[in-house]
């Protein structure tokens, strides 16, 4: 599915220069950048959502001792 992306002029110039100097398309580098960082972005935003739920008391955290006891790993 085609997607349109607007970039700041400086980023567009840099992307043009990179594509021109390497013989690859701008689409190649845009795709590479997204694929490289998508996992990180998902992790960050999901972690922020969990943190908000914890702060609101909607989600509980567990100590290491609690986890070890639950898993039968306690001494």
Order of alpha helices (4+ residues) and beta strands (2+ residues): alpha-alpha-alpha
